[in-house]
């Protein structure tokens, strides 16, 4: 009876460890907003192009 409850708890920990151990090739993030006043003229022109 106790062994079954302990096995259920252990299974959850093992599943969490498997997720945390996964490796990824890329990370996608939302960079902070950069106002236009800090851009140089070349970059401003490039961003305005269609």
Beta strands, then each sheet from edge to edge (+ up, - down):
end
